[in-house]
Amino acid sequence: MRRIVALLCLLAGPASAETGSDPVELDRTYEAALVYLPGAEGPEQGTVADLSAHLVDAPALVLYMHGCSGIIEIAHAAGRMYAQAGYVFVAPDSFARAEKPASCRPEVPEGGLHRAVLGWRQAEAGHAIAQLRRLTDAPIVLVGHSEGAITAATFTGAPLAARVIEGWTCNAGWPEYIGLSAPEAEPVLSLVGKRDPWFRLPILRGDCGEFMDANDRSVVFKAPDPLFDQHWTSGDAAVRALILAFLRDQL
């Protein structure tokens, strides 16, 4: 099955490469973004059309890159968490593209089905930042889970206030996927389970700590911690508190 998928991706190579940074396609991902806003009675779900009114006095905003499954409950939970803490939350929807090759099979779990997806996701992040910068000069925190975490780790398109990387090891077989691209001035927090089931292959094991400087922090959940074999760690209240404390210290 994997050989068939790989062959299809190769056959679609030229068109996919052009589509990745197509401005029309990037607009689709931004306009369809999941948005959560701080509200007097708690987090409120909105749209990008609501952002201008909320970003005028926003202390900071979170640009969230979802995983290979798209905007699922993990993204909504993140949106509620950040908005509850006072951040404007924006998550571009990569699946709003007219063309979106599969990059994983979550049921296995198996990734690596569309190598070029990293460039696509980086382009989505850069486009979203450009749109948000038209509305505000507030600090932008780049947050990602899984495939989105790879994007957050390797993004180089614009200055950021901080990065949060969840569910990624910074280790891979493809060189463009390896390491951290954050400059020393950008603090990074990474979170990963020691035996995350997505990273069974030896080449994927490790953690982002080996690529960090003194401004960064790597948290690896090891047994007997129940998160040691989980891909989504911020579903845990203690992890949410850890993330928010990191951002309070950095912003």
N, C-alpha and C positions, 0 to 999 in steps of 0.2 A: 504493500500500500504506500509506504513512504517513497519508494522509487517512482511510483506513478505520480504522486503529488509533486515530487521534485522535477519530473519531466515536464509536467504542466507549467510549473513556475518558470522553467527555462524557456519553454516555448513562448510564454507571455512576457519574457524579459524586457525587450525594448519598450513595449507599451507601458509596462509597469514602472520602469525607470522614469519615463516622461510624466506619468500620472502622479508620481510621488510628490513633486513640488509644483504641480499645476496650481496656479492661483485660484482657479474656480473650485477645484477640489479642496484646497485649504480653506477657502471661505465656507464651504459646506461644513467642515469639521468645527469651525468656530461658531457659526450661526446656530448649529445644533447642540452647542455645549450644554452640559448639565451645570446649572447655576444654583448655588445656595447662598442666601443673604442673611446677615444677622437681623433679628427682629425683636421687638419689645417683648413678645411672648414666646420667643424661641426661634429656631432656624426656619426660614421661609424659602421654598423653592421658587426660582424665577427663571428668566431667560436673559440672553445677552442684551436685549432691549432695555432691561431694567438696570443695567450696570451703571450707566452714566449718573443716575441720581444717587446711587449708593457709594460710588467711588470717590466722590468729591472730598469727603472727609474721612475716607477709610484709612486706618493706620497701616494696614498691609493687606495683601491678598494672596491667596493660594492658587497657583496654577497646577492642576492635578492631571497627570497622565495615567489613564486607566490601563488595565492589563489586556492580554490578547483576547479575552472573552468580551471585551467592550464594556459599556456602562451597565454593570450589574449591581447587586445590592452592596458590594464592597465599596463602590464609588459613592453610592448614596449615603452609606454610613460615614464615609470620610467627609462628605459634604456637610452632613449634620454636625459632625464633631467640630470641624473648623469654624462653621458659621456660629455654632453655640459659643465658641471661644472669641468671637468678634471679628473673624476674618471673612472677607468676601471670597467665595470659592467658585472657581471656573474650571470645568473639565471638558476640553474639546472631545468631540465624538468621532473617533477615527472611522467608525462604521457608517458615518453619514456620507462617505465617499461613494461615488457612483460605481467605482471599481475598488474592491477590497479583498485581495487574496487572503485565504486562511493562513495564519502564521503559527497556529497551534491546534492541538486536539486536547482540550481540557480533561476529557474523560479518561485519558491514559495515565498520567498527563505526559504530553510530548510537545516540545516547541521546536523552533528551528526550521519550520516549513517554508518560510519566506524571508530569506536573509536580508533582503533590501528593506524590510519593514522598519528597521531602525532608522534609516534615513528618512523614511516617510514620517515617522513619529517625531523625529527631531525637527523636521520642517513644520509639522503641526504646532509644536511648542513655540518655535520662532515666530510663526505667523500670529499665534495668539498673543504673544508678548507685544508684537508690533501693534496689534489692535488695541490692547489694553493700555499701552503707552500713549495712545491718542486721548485716553480718558483720564489718566492719573499718573502722577510721579511717585505714588506710594511704593514701598518695597514689595517685591514679588518673590515669593517662596515657591520653588519648583519641587513638587512632590510627585512621586510615582510609585505604583505597585506593579511588580512582576515585569512584564514588557515595558510598562510605563516607568518602572524603576531603572531599567537599562537606559531608557531615554534620559531620565533625570541625571543619571551618573555620567553620561557621555556628551550631554548637550554643551555646545560652545557658542551658541548664537547671540547671547546678550548677557549683560551683567545681572546677577541675581543676589538677593539678600541672604538666602540660605537654600539648602537642598535637603530633602528627606527621601531616603531610598529604602523601600520596603519590599522584601522578597526577591533579593538579588545578591549574588556573591561577588560581582565584578570580575569573575573568571569565566573564560570561554575559549572555544577553539577558533573563533573568527576574531582577528585582531582588532577590528573596529568596535567590538563589543567589550573589550577588556579594559579594566581600570576606571579611574575617575578623571574627569576633565575639569573639575572645579578648581579655580585658582586658590591660592592660599587665603585670600581675603574672604572667600565664601565658605562659611561653616557647613559641614555635612554631618547628618546623622543617618546611619544605616542600621537596618534591623533585619535579621534573617535567622531562621531556625537551622541548627546544626545539621539536621537530617531532613531538610525541606525535600519533599518527594519530587519536586521539579528538577533537582540538581543531583540525581543519582550518579551520573557519569563522573568519573574522576576529574575530567578536564573542567567541570563546572563547579567543583567543590572549593570551599574556602570562604573568605568574606572580604568585604571592601576595606577592612582595616589595614591590610598590607599596602594599600595605595594612598593612605591618608597622611595628612600632616597634623601638627599639634592643634590645629583649629577644629579638628573633626572628631567624631566619636562613632565607633562601631560596636553594636550590641549583638552578640550571638547567643541565642537561647539554646542551652544544652540540657540534656536529661539530668535530673528528673523533671525539669521545667516542662509543663504540658505543651508549651509552644515549640519544643525542640523539633517536632516533625510537622509543623504547620507552615503553610505558605502565606496565610493572612494572619499577621500577628496583632494588628491594631484593632482587631475585634475585642481584644482584652482591655479592660478598663485601666490596668496599670500601665500598659503600653501607650494608651492614649494620653495618660497623664505625663508619661515620659516625653512624648513628642511635644506636647504643649509647653512643658517646662523648658525644653531645649529651645523652642522658638521664643519664649519669653526672655530667655537669657541672651538671645542673639539679636533680637530686633529692638 
